[in-house]
Amino acid sequence: GLNCPLPILRAKKALGTLDSGQVLHIIATDPGSVKDFEAFAKQTGNELIESKEAGGKYEFLIKKA
């Protein structure tokens, strides 16, 4: 239920605790998060493995570089 940039900031913090190759699963409700997480992955060098929407929820899988 958070609006950007909070989901991005929390994802960045969570990715910082992961080892290279581990995957972070993110669930967001803000439609703007789709473009935000695509850009975030590119800017940080991490891989956006999956991006999907179902029932007003947006799910992302980001693999840490």
N, CA, C, O and CB atoms as a CASP TS submission, in Angstrom:
PFRMAT TS
TARGET T0000
AUTHOR 0000-0000-0000
METHOD Language model
MODEL 1
PARENT N/A
ATOM      1  N   GLY     1       0.779  -1.189   0.000  1.00  0.00           N
ATOM      2  CA  GLY     1       0.000   0.000   0.000  1.00  0.00           C
ATOM      3  C   GLY     1       0.831   1.268   0.000  1.00  0.00           C
ATOM      4  O   GLY     1       0.291   2.346   0.246  1.00  0.00           O
ATOM      5  N   LEU     2       2.132   1.176  -0.268  1.00  0.00           N
ATOM      6  CA  LEU     2       2.985   2.365  -0.281  1.00  0.00           C
ATOM      7  C   LEU     2       3.081   2.943  -1.683  1.00  0.00           C
ATOM      8  O   LEU     2       3.069   2.211  -2.673  1.00  0.00           O
ATOM      9  CB  LEU     2       4.384   2.031   0.249  1.00  0.00           C
ATOM     10  N   ASN     3       3.176   4.259  -1.754  1.00  0.00           N
ATOM     11  CA  ASN     3       3.391   4.911  -3.038  1.00  0.00           C
ATOM     12  C   ASN     3       4.877   5.155  -3.227  1.00  0.00           C
ATOM     13  O   ASN     3       5.621   5.355  -2.267  1.00  0.00           O
ATOM     14  CB  ASN     3       2.598   6.237  -3.132  1.00  0.00           C
ATOM     15  N   CYS     4       5.290   5.136  -4.479  1.00  0.00           N
ATOM     16  CA  CYS     4       6.705   5.385  -4.782  1.00  0.00           C
ATOM     17  C   CYS     4       7.072   6.778  -4.314  1.00  0.00           C
ATOM     18  O   CYS     4       6.249   7.688  -4.408  1.00  0.00           O
ATOM     19  CB  CYS     4       6.997   5.225  -6.303  1.00  0.00           C
ATOM     20  N   PRO     5       8.267   6.970  -3.820  1.00  0.00           N
ATOM     21  CA  PRO     5       9.440   6.091  -3.968  1.00  0.00           C
ATOM     22  C   PRO     5       9.652   5.095  -2.830  1.00  0.00           C
ATOM     23  O   PRO     5      10.667   4.399  -2.820  1.00  0.00           O
ATOM     24  CB  PRO     5      10.662   6.927  -4.095  1.00  0.00           C
ATOM     25  N   LEU     6       8.737   5.004  -1.880  1.00  0.00           N
ATOM     26  CA  LEU     6       8.966   4.119  -0.731  1.00  0.00           C
ATOM     27  C   LEU     6       9.217   2.657  -1.103  1.00  0.00           C
ATOM     28  O   LEU     6      10.132   2.055  -0.540  1.00  0.00           O
ATOM     29  CB  LEU     6       7.790   4.190   0.189  1.00  0.00           C
ATOM     30  N   PRO     7       8.453   2.051  -2.024  1.00  0.00           N
ATOM     31  CA  PRO     7       8.763   0.656  -2.377  1.00  0.00           C
ATOM     32  C   PRO     7      10.172   0.499  -2.954  1.00  0.00           C
ATOM     33  O   PRO     7      10.845  -0.495  -2.684  1.00  0.00           O
ATOM     34  CB  PRO     7       7.740   0.134  -3.381  1.00  0.00           C
ATOM     35  N   ILE     8      10.614   1.468  -3.740  1.00  0.00           N
ATOM     36  CA  ILE     8      11.961   1.418  -4.319  1.00  0.00           C
ATOM     37  C   ILE     8      13.009   1.521  -3.209  1.00  0.00           C
ATOM     38  O   ILE     8      13.985   0.770  -3.203  1.00  0.00           O
ATOM     39  CB  ILE     8      12.157   2.558  -5.359  1.00  0.00           C
ATOM     40  N   LEU     9      12.810   2.435  -2.286  1.00  0.00           N
ATOM     41  CA  LEU     9      13.767   2.605  -1.194  1.00  0.00           C
ATOM     42  C   LEU     9      13.850   1.351  -0.328  1.00  0.00           C
ATOM     43  O   LEU     9      14.935   0.948   0.091  1.00  0.00           O
ATOM     44  CB  LEU     9      13.383   3.809  -0.334  1.00  0.00           C
ATOM     45  N   ARG    10      12.713   0.745  -0.065  1.00  0.00           N
ATOM     46  CA  ARG    10      12.707  -0.482   0.739  1.00  0.00           C
ATOM     47  C   ARG    10      13.357  -1.634  -0.022  1.00  0.00           C
ATOM     48  O   ARG    10      14.065  -2.452   0.565  1.00  0.00           O
ATOM     49  CB  ARG    10      11.269  -0.858   1.138  1.00  0.00           C
ATOM     50  N   ALA    11      13.113  -1.695  -1.333  1.00  0.00           N
ATOM     51  CA  ALA    11      13.736  -2.743  -2.153  1.00  0.00           C
ATOM     52  C   ALA    11      15.247  -2.573  -2.170  1.00  0.00           C
ATOM     53  O   ALA    11      15.989  -3.551  -2.072  1.00  0.00           O
ATOM     54  CB  ALA    11      13.181  -2.715  -3.595  1.00  0.00           C
ATOM     55  N   LYS    12      15.701  -1.335  -2.293  1.00  0.00           N
ATOM     56  CA  LYS    12      17.141  -1.063  -2.308  1.00  0.00           C
ATOM     57  C   LYS    12      17.779  -1.523  -1.001  1.00  0.00           C
ATOM     58  O   LYS    12      18.846  -2.137  -1.002  1.00  0.00           O
ATOM     59  CB  LYS    12      17.412   0.442  -2.536  1.00  0.00           C
ATOM     60  N   LYS    13      17.120  -1.221   0.107  1.00  0.00           N
ATOM     61  CA  LYS    13      17.625  -1.616   1.421  1.00  0.00           C
ATOM     62  C   LYS    13      17.649  -3.143   1.543  1.00  0.00           C
ATOM     63  O   LYS    13      18.626  -3.713   2.029  1.00  0.00           O
ATOM     64  CB  LYS    13      16.757  -0.997   2.545  1.00  0.00           C
ATOM     65  N   ALA    14      16.580  -3.799   1.104  1.00  0.00           N
ATOM     66  CA  ALA    14      16.494  -5.262   1.189  1.00  0.00           C
ATOM     67  C   ALA    14      17.542  -5.929   0.305  1.00  0.00           C
ATOM     68  O   ALA    14      18.153  -6.918   0.710  1.00  0.00           O
ATOM     69  CB  ALA    14      15.091  -5.739   0.788  1.00  0.00           C
ATOM     70  N   LEU    15      17.757  -5.399  -0.896  1.00  0.00           N
ATOM     71  CA  LEU    15      18.767  -5.964  -1.792  1.00  0.00           C
ATOM     72  C   LEU    15      20.159  -5.863  -1.176  1.00  0.00           C
ATOM     73  O   LEU    15      21.019  -6.706  -1.428  1.00  0.00           O
ATOM     74  CB  LEU    15      18.738  -5.250  -3.150  1.00  0.00           C
ATOM     75  N   GLY    16      20.371  -4.845  -0.380  1.00  0.00           N
ATOM     76  CA  GLY    16      21.658  -4.668   0.274  1.00  0.00           C
ATOM     77  C   GLY    16      21.994  -5.781   1.252  1.00  0.00           C
ATOM     78  O   GLY    16      23.160  -5.986   1.587  1.00  0.00           O
ATOM     79  N   THR    17      20.978  -6.501   1.711  1.00  0.00           N
ATOM     80  CA  THR    17      21.193  -7.587   2.669  1.00  0.00           C
ATOM     81  C   THR    17      21.360  -8.938   1.977  1.00  0.00           C
ATOM     82  O   THR    17      21.690  -9.930   2.627  1.00  0.00           O
ATOM     83  CB  THR    17      20.033  -7.654   3.651  1.00  0.00           C
ATOM     84  N   LEU    18      21.133  -8.981   0.662  1.00  0.00           N
ATOM     85  CA  LEU    18      21.210 -10.238  -0.083  1.00  0.00           C
ATOM     86  C   LEU    18      22.593 -10.455  -0.680  1.00  0.00           C
ATOM     87  O   LEU    18      23.354  -9.511  -0.895  1.00  0.00           O
ATOM     88  CB  LEU    18      20.163 -10.262  -1.187  1.00  0.00           C
ATOM     89  N   ASP    19      22.897 -11.723  -0.940  1.00  0.00           N
ATOM     90  CA  ASP    19      24.128 -12.071  -1.643  1.00  0.00           C
ATOM     91  C   ASP    19      23.850 -12.053  -3.138  1.00  0.00           C
ATOM     92  O   ASP    19      22.702 -12.162  -3.570  1.00  0.00           O
ATOM     93  CB  ASP    19      24.668 -13.465  -1.190  1.00  0.00           C
ATOM     94  N   SER    20      24.908 -11.913  -3.920  1.00  0.00           N
ATOM     95  CA  SER    20      24.789 -11.928  -5.370  1.00  0.00           C
ATOM     96  C   SER    20      24.098 -13.214  -5.820  1.00  0.00           C
ATOM     97  O   SER    20      24.444 -14.306  -5.369  1.00  0.00           O
ATOM     98  CB  SER    20      26.178 -11.793  -6.035  1.00  0.00           C
ATOM     99  N   GLY    21      23.114 -13.073  -6.717  1.00  0.00           N
ATOM    100  CA  GLY    21      22.381 -14.229  -7.230  1.00  0.00           C
ATOM    101  C   GLY    21      21.087 -14.518  -6.492  1.00  0.00           C
ATOM    102  O   GLY    21      20.242 -15.258  -6.995  1.00  0.00           O
ATOM    103  N   GLN    22      20.917 -13.943  -5.301  1.00  0.00           N
ATOM    104  CA  GLN    22      19.669 -14.151  -4.566  1.00  0.00           C
ATOM    105  C   GLN    22      18.570 -13.287  -5.182  1.00  0.00           C
ATOM    106  O   GLN    22      18.850 -12.278  -5.830  1.00  0.00           O
ATOM    107  CB  GLN    22      19.849 -13.818  -3.053  1.00  0.00           C
ATOM    108  N   VAL    23      17.318 -13.695  -4.971  1.00  0.00           N
ATOM    109  CA  VAL    23      16.177 -13.022  -5.587  1.00  0.00           C
ATOM    110  C   VAL    23      15.286 -12.385  -4.523  1.00  0.00           C
ATOM    111  O   VAL    23      14.961 -12.998  -3.505  1.00  0.00           O
ATOM    112  CB  VAL    23      15.364 -14.013  -6.439  1.00  0.00           C
ATOM    113  N   LEU    24      14.906 -11.145  -4.788  1.00  0.00           N
ATOM    114  CA  LEU    24      13.993 -10.409  -3.915  1.00  0.00           C
ATOM    115  C   LEU    24      12.607 -10.418  -4.547  1.00  0.00           C
ATOM    116  O   LEU    24      12.454 -10.077  -5.720  1.00  0.00           O
ATOM    117  CB  LEU    24      14.491  -8.943  -3.677  1.00  0.00           C
ATOM    118  N   HIS    25      11.592 -10.811  -3.765  1.00  0.00           N
ATOM    119  CA  HIS    25      10.199 -10.828  -4.225  1.00  0.00           C
ATOM    120  C   HIS    25       9.507  -9.599  -3.653  1.00  0.00           C
ATOM    121  O   HIS    25       9.465  -9.407  -2.438  1.00  0.00           O
ATOM    122  CB  HIS    25       9.459 -12.150  -3.791  1.00  0.00           C
ATOM    123  N   ILE    26       8.967  -8.772  -4.537  1.00  0.00           N
ATOM    124  CA  ILE    26       8.328  -7.521  -4.129  1.00  0.00           C
ATOM    125  C   ILE    26       6.871  -7.546  -4.557  1.00  0.00           C
ATOM    126  O   ILE    26       6.552  -7.955  -5.673  1.00  0.00           O
ATOM    127  CB  ILE    26       9.059  -6.291  -4.739  1.00  0.00           C
ATOM    128  N   ILE    27       5.982  -7.105  -3.663  1.00  0.00           N
ATOM    129  CA  ILE    27       4.566  -6.947  -3.991  1.00  0.00           C
ATOM    130  C   ILE    27       4.212  -5.488  -3.739  1.00  0.00           C
ATOM    131  O   ILE    27       4.439  -4.965  -2.648  1.00  0.00           O
ATOM    132  CB  ILE    27       3.651  -7.920  -3.142  1.00  0.00           C
ATOM    133  N   ALA    28       3.652  -4.835  -4.756  1.00  0.00           N
ATOM    134  CA  ALA    28       3.280  -3.423  -4.653  1.00  0.00           C
ATOM    135  C   ALA    28       1.845  -3.238  -5.130  1.00  0.00           C
ATOM    136  O   ALA    28       1.293  -4.095  -5.820  1.00  0.00           O
ATOM    137  CB  ALA    28       4.249  -2.531  -5.476  1.00  0.00           C
ATOM    138  N   THR    29       1.247  -2.109  -4.755  1.00  0.00           N
ATOM    139  CA  THR    29      -0.118  -1.803  -5.190  1.00  0.00           C
ATOM    140  C   THR    29      -0.175  -0.558  -6.066  1.00  0.00           C
ATOM    141  O   THR    29      -1.230  -0.233  -6.611  1.00  0.00           O
ATOM    142  CB  THR    29      -1.021  -1.620  -3.983  1.00  0.00           C
ATOM    143  N   ASP    30       0.934   0.133  -6.205  1.00  0.00           N
ATOM    144  CA  ASP    30       0.991   1.359  -7.001  1.00  0.00           C
ATOM    145  C   ASP    30       1.248   1.015  -8.469  1.00  0.00           C
ATOM    146  O   ASP    30       2.288   0.436  -8.783  1.00  0.00           O
ATOM    147  CB  ASP    30       2.093   2.312  -6.466  1.00  0.00           C
ATOM    148  N   PRO    31       0.320   1.358  -9.383  1.00  0.00           N
ATOM    149  CA  PRO    31       0.526   1.061 -10.804  1.00  0.00           C
ATOM    150  C   PRO    31       1.817   1.663 -11.359  1.00  0.00           C
ATOM    151  O   PRO    31       2.397   1.123 -12.301  1.00  0.00           O
ATOM    152  CB  PRO    31      -0.650   1.570 -11.606  1.00  0.00           C
ATOM    153  N   GLY    32       2.262   2.759 -10.792  1.00  0.00           N
ATOM    154  CA  GLY    32       3.494   3.392 -11.238  1.00  0.00           C
ATOM    155  C   GLY    32       4.733   2.579 -10.912  1.00  0.00           C
ATOM    156  O   GLY    32       5.816   2.847 -11.434  1.00  0.00           O
ATOM    157  N   SER    33       4.575   1.591 -10.055  1.00  0.00           N
ATOM    158  CA  SER    33       5.733   0.789  -9.645  1.00  0.00           C
ATOM    159  C   SER    33       6.295  -0.049 -10.789  1.00  0.00           C
ATOM    160  O   SER    33       7.463  -0.435 -10.753  1.00  0.00           O
ATOM    161  CB  SER    33       5.353  -0.120  -8.490  1.00  0.00           C
ATOM    162  N   VAL    34       5.476  -0.335 -11.808  1.00  0.00           N
ATOM    163  CA  VAL    34       5.954  -1.141 -12.939  1.00  0.00           C
ATOM    164  C   VAL    34       7.135  -0.448 -13.617  1.00  0.00           C
ATOM    165  O   VAL    34       8.203  -1.041 -13.769  1.00  0.00           O
ATOM    166  CB  VAL    34       4.811  -1.384 -13.962  1.00  0.00           C
ATOM    167  N   LYS    35       6.944   0.792 -14.019  1.00  0.00           N
ATOM    168  CA  LYS    35       8.027   1.543 -14.664  1.00  0.00           C
ATOM    169  C   LYS    35       9.149   1.831 -13.676  1.00  0.00           C
ATOM    170  O   LYS    35      10.326   1.808 -14.038  1.00  0.00           O
ATOM    171  CB  LYS    35       7.495   2.859 -15.255  1.00  0.00           C
ATOM    172  N   ASP    36       8.784   2.099 -12.434  1.00  0.00           N
ATOM    173  CA  ASP    36       9.789   2.422 -11.420  1.00  0.00           C
ATOM    174  C   ASP    36      10.751   1.260 -11.185  1.00  0.00           C
ATOM    175  O   ASP    36      11.962   1.465 -11.103  1.00  0.00           O
ATOM    176  CB  ASP    36       9.109   2.802 -10.110  1.00  0.00           C
ATOM    177  N   PHE    37      10.217   0.038 -11.075  1.00  0.00           N
ATOM    178  CA  PHE    37      11.091  -1.104 -10.814  1.00  0.00           C
ATOM    179  C   PHE    37      11.899  -1.498 -12.043  1.00  0.00           C
ATOM    180  O   PHE    37      13.016  -1.998 -11.913  1.00  0.00           O
ATOM    181  CB  PHE    37      10.272  -2.289 -10.337  1.00  0.00           C
ATOM    182  N   GLU    38      11.346  -1.279 -13.242  1.00  0.00           N
ATOM    183  CA  GLU    38      12.123  -1.523 -14.463  1.00  0.00           C
ATOM    184  C   GLU    38      13.337  -0.595 -14.485  1.00  0.00           C
ATOM    185  O   GLU    38      14.457  -1.033 -14.748  1.00  0.00           O
ATOM    186  CB  GLU    38      11.244  -1.309 -15.738  1.00  0.00           C
ATOM    187  N   ALA    39      13.109   0.680 -14.210  1.00  0.00           N
ATOM    188  CA  ALA    39      14.194   1.664 -14.205  1.00  0.00           C
ATOM    189  C   ALA    39      15.172   1.381 -13.065  1.00  0.00           C
ATOM    190  O   ALA    39      16.386   1.489 -13.240  1.00  0.00           O
ATOM    191  CB  ALA    39      13.626   3.094 -14.079  1.00  0.00           C
ATOM    192  N   PHE    40      14.642   1.023 -11.906  1.00  0.00           N
ATOM    193  CA  PHE    40      15.483   0.725 -10.746  1.00  0.00           C
ATOM    194  C   PHE    40      16.450  -0.417 -11.051  1.00  0.00           C
ATOM    195  O   PHE    40      17.636  -0.331 -10.735  1.00  0.00           O
ATOM    196  CB  PHE    40      14.612   0.371  -9.528  1.00  0.00           C
ATOM    197  N   ALA    41      15.944  -1.483 -11.665  1.00  0.00           N
ATOM    198  CA  ALA    41      16.795  -2.634 -11.981  1.00  0.00           C
ATOM    199  C   ALA    41      17.908  -2.230 -12.948  1.00  0.00           C
ATOM    200  O   ALA    41      19.061  -2.623 -12.772  1.00  0.00           O
ATOM    201  CB  ALA    41      15.954  -3.781 -12.583  1.00  0.00           C
ATOM    202  N   LYS    42      17.561  -1.451 -13.960  1.00  0.00           N
ATOM    203  CA  LYS    42      18.565  -1.010 -14.934  1.00  0.00           C
ATOM    204  C   LYS    42      19.614  -0.119 -14.279  1.00  0.00           C
ATOM    205  O   LYS    42      20.810  -0.279 -14.522  1.00  0.00           O
ATOM    206  CB  LYS    42      17.895  -0.264 -16.093  1.00  0.00           C
ATOM    207  N   GLN    43      19.173   0.805 -13.463  1.00  0.00           N
ATOM    208  CA  GLN    43      20.090   1.760 -12.831  1.00  0.00           C
ATOM    209  C   GLN    43      21.035   1.092 -11.833  1.00  0.00           C
ATOM    210  O   GLN    43      22.174   1.528 -11.667  1.00  0.00           O
ATOM    211  CB  GLN    43      19.298   2.850 -12.129  1.00  0.00           C
ATOM    212  N   THR    44      20.567   0.046 -11.177  1.00  0.00           N
ATOM    213  CA  THR    44      21.377  -0.595 -10.144  1.00  0.00           C
ATOM    214  C   THR    44      22.157  -1.795 -10.669  1.00  0.00           C
ATOM    215  O   THR    44      22.988  -2.353  -9.952  1.00  0.00           O
ATOM    216  CB  THR    44      20.497  -1.028  -8.999  1.00  0.00           C
ATOM    217  N   GLY    45      21.899  -2.197 -11.912  1.00  0.00           N
ATOM    218  CA  GLY    45      22.605  -3.332 -12.491  1.00  0.00           C
ATOM    219  C   GLY    45      22.060  -4.680 -12.056  1.00  0.00           C
ATOM    220  O   GLY    45      22.665  -5.716 -12.331  1.00  0.00           O
ATOM    221  N   ASN    46      20.916  -4.672 -11.377  1.00  0.00           N
ATOM    222  CA  ASN    46      20.268  -5.916 -10.979  1.00  0.00           C
ATOM    223  C   ASN    46      19.329  -6.356 -12.098  1.00  0.00           C
ATOM    224  O   ASN    46      19.010  -5.571 -12.991  1.00  0.00           O
ATOM    225  CB  ASN    46      19.493  -5.743  -9.634  1.00  0.00           C
ATOM    226  N   GLU    47      18.888  -7.611 -12.050  1.00  0.00           N
ATOM    227  CA  GLU    47      18.055  -8.157 -13.123  1.00  0.00           C
ATOM    228  C   GLU    47      16.600  -8.278 -12.685  1.00  0.00           C
ATOM    229  O   GLU    47      16.293  -8.927 -11.686  1.00  0.00           O
ATOM    230  CB  GLU    47      18.584  -9.525 -13.566  1.00  0.00           C
ATOM    231  N   LEU    48      15.705  -7.643 -13.447  1.00  0.00           N
ATOM    232  CA  LEU    48      14.270  -7.802 -13.208  1.00  0.00           C
ATOM    233  C   LEU    48      13.859  -9.093 -13.907  1.00  0.00           C
ATOM    234  O   LEU    48      13.700  -9.122 -15.128  1.00  0.00           O
ATOM    235  CB  LEU    48      13.433  -6.552 -13.734  1.00  0.00           C
ATOM    236  N   ILE    49      13.688 -10.149 -13.137  1.00  0.00           N
ATOM    237  CA  ILE    49      13.383 -11.468 -13.691  1.00  0.00           C
ATOM    238  C   ILE    49      11.924 -11.561 -14.109  1.00  0.00           C
ATOM    239  O   ILE    49      11.601 -12.138 -15.147  1.00  0.00           O
ATOM    240  CB  ILE    49      13.708 -12.564 -12.673  1.00  0.00           C
ATOM    241  N   GLU    50      11.045 -10.989 -13.294  1.00  0.00           N
ATOM    242  CA  GLU    50       9.609 -11.101 -13.566  1.00  0.00           C
ATOM    243  C   GLU    50       8.884  -9.861 -13.083  1.00  0.00           C
ATOM    244  O   GLU    50       9.229  -9.267 -12.062  1.00  0.00           O
ATOM    245  CB  GLU    50       9.020 -12.354 -12.896  1.00  0.00           C
ATOM    246  N   SER    51       7.866  -9.486 -13.852  1.00  0.00           N
ATOM    247  CA  SER    51       6.994  -8.369 -13.500  1.00  0.00           C
ATOM    248  C   SER    51       5.593  -8.756 -13.941  1.00  0.00           C
ATOM    249  O   SER    51       5.353  -8.961 -15.130  1.00  0.00           O
ATOM    250  CB  SER    51       7.464  -7.015 -14.170  1.00  0.00           C
ATOM    251  N   LYS    52       4.662  -8.858 -12.992  1.00  0.00           N
ATOM    252  CA  LYS    52       3.295  -9.236 -13.362  1.00  0.00           C
ATOM    253  C   LYS    52       2.282  -8.513 -12.489  1.00  0.00           C
ATOM    254  O   LYS    52       2.595  -8.046 -11.394  1.00  0.00           O
ATOM    255  CB  LYS    52       3.103 -10.756 -13.245  1.00  0.00           C
ATOM    256  N   GLU    53       1.060  -8.432 -13.002  1.00  0.00           N
ATOM    257  CA  GLU    53      -0.034  -7.771 -12.286  1.00  0.00           C
ATOM    258  C   GLU    53      -1.183  -8.750 -12.164  1.00  0.00           C
ATOM    259  O   GLU    53      -1.528  -9.440 -13.123  1.00  0.00           O
ATOM    260  CB  GLU    53      -0.490  -6.465 -13.011  1.00  0.00           C
ATOM    261  N   ALA    54      -1.770  -8.809 -10.989  1.00  0.00           N
ATOM    262  CA  ALA    54      -2.938  -9.657 -10.768  1.00  0.00           C
ATOM    263  C   ALA    54      -3.765  -9.063  -9.634  1.00  0.00           C
ATOM    264  O   ALA    54      -3.274  -8.869  -8.522  1.00  0.00           O
ATOM    265  CB  ALA    54      -2.518 -11.124 -10.442  1.00  0.00           C
ATOM    266  N   GLY    55      -5.013  -8.783  -9.931  1.00  0.00           N
ATOM    267  CA  GLY    55      -5.931  -8.297  -8.905  1.00  0.00           C
ATOM    268  C   GLY    55      -5.505  -7.010  -8.233  1.00  0.00           C
ATOM    269  O   GLY    55      -5.724  -6.827  -7.035  1.00  0.00           O
ATOM    270  N   GLY    56      -4.893  -6.114  -9.001  1.00  0.00           N
ATOM    271  CA  GLY    56      -4.472  -4.838  -8.440  1.00  0.00           C
ATOM    272  C   GLY    56      -3.168  -4.890  -7.665  1.00  0.00           C
ATOM    273  O   GLY    56      -2.762  -3.902  -7.054  1.00  0.00           O
ATOM    274  N   LYS    57      -2.513  -6.041  -7.692  1.00  0.00           N
ATOM    275  CA  LYS    57      -1.205  -6.179  -7.046  1.00  0.00           C
ATOM    276  C   LYS    57      -0.153  -6.400  -8.126  1.00  0.00           C
ATOM    277  O   LYS    57      -0.377  -7.113  -9.104  1.00  0.00           O
ATOM    278  CB  LYS    57      -1.200  -7.356  -6.011  1.00  0.00           C
ATOM    279  N   TYR    58       0.977  -5.781  -7.923  1.00  0.00           N
ATOM    280  CA  TYR    58       2.080  -5.869  -8.871  1.00  0.00           C
ATOM    281  C   TYR    58       3.219  -6.617  -8.197  1.00  0.00           C
ATOM    282  O   TYR    58       3.690  -6.232  -7.127  1.00  0.00           O
ATOM    283  CB  TYR    58       2.538  -4.452  -9.352  1.00  0.00           C
ATOM    284  N   GLU    59       3.651  -7.693  -8.845  1.00  0.00           N
ATOM    285  CA  GLU    59       4.713  -8.512  -8.266  1.00  0.00           C
ATOM    286  C   GLU    59       5.965  -8.427  -9.118  1.00  0.00           C
ATOM    287  O   GLU    59       5.902  -8.419 -10.347  1.00  0.00           O
ATOM    288  CB  GLU    59       4.262  -9.973  -8.125  1.00  0.00           C
ATOM    289  N   PHE    60       7.095  -8.364  -8.446  1.00  0.00           N
ATOM    290  CA  PHE    60       8.383  -8.247  -9.116  1.00  0.00           C
ATOM    291  C   PHE    60       9.367  -9.212  -8.475  1.00  0.00           C
ATOM    292  O   PHE    60       9.369  -9.412  -7.260  1.00  0.00           O
ATOM    293  CB  PHE    60       8.916  -6.795  -9.052  1.00  0.00           C
ATOM    294  N   LEU    61      10.198  -9.801  -9.316  1.00  0.00           N
ATOM    295  CA  LEU    61      11.307 -10.611  -8.845  1.00  0.00           C
ATOM    296  C   LEU    61      12.567  -9.946  -9.370  1.00  0.00           C
ATOM    297  O   LEU    61      12.750  -9.803 -10.578  1.00  0.00           O
ATOM    298  CB  LEU    61      11.191 -12.116  -9.318  1.00  0.00           C
ATOM    299  N   ILE    62      13.434  -9.542  -8.451  1.00  0.00           N
ATOM    300  CA  ILE    62      14.680  -8.883  -8.830  1.00  0.00           C
ATOM    301  C   ILE    62      15.844  -9.717  -8.309  1.00  0.00           C
ATOM    302  O   ILE    62      15.952  -9.996  -7.115  1.00  0.00           O
ATOM    303  CB  ILE    62      14.743  -7.422  -8.275  1.00  0.00           C
ATOM    304  N   LYS    63      16.714 -10.108  -9.247  1.00  0.00           N
ATOM    305  CA  LYS    63      17.900 -10.897  -8.911  1.00  0.00           C
ATOM    306  C   LYS    63      19.070  -9.957  -8.685  1.00  0.00           C
ATOM    307  O   LYS    63      19.398  -9.129  -9.534  1.00  0.00           O
ATOM    308  CB  LYS    63      18.229 -11.925 -10.030  1.00  0.00           C
ATOM    309  N   LYS    64      19.695 -10.102  -7.518  1.00  0.00           N
ATOM    310  CA  LYS    64      20.822  -9.230  -7.189  1.00  0.00           C
ATOM    311  C   LYS    64      22.034  -9.584  -8.043  1.00  0.00           C
ATOM    312  O   LYS    64      22.384 -10.753  -8.205  1.00  0.00           O
ATOM    313  CB  LYS    64      21.174  -9.336  -5.692  1.00  0.00           C
ATOM    314  N   ALA    65      22.661  -8.551  -8.581  1.00  0.00           N
ATOM    315  CA  ALA    65      23.846  -8.745  -9.431  1.00  0.00           C
ATOM    316  C   ALA    65      25.026  -9.217  -8.604  1.00  0.00           C
ATOM    317  O   ALA    65      26.111  -9.434  -9.144  1.00  0.00           O
ATOM    318  CB  ALA    65      24.208  -7.445 -10.169  1.00  0.00           C
TER
END
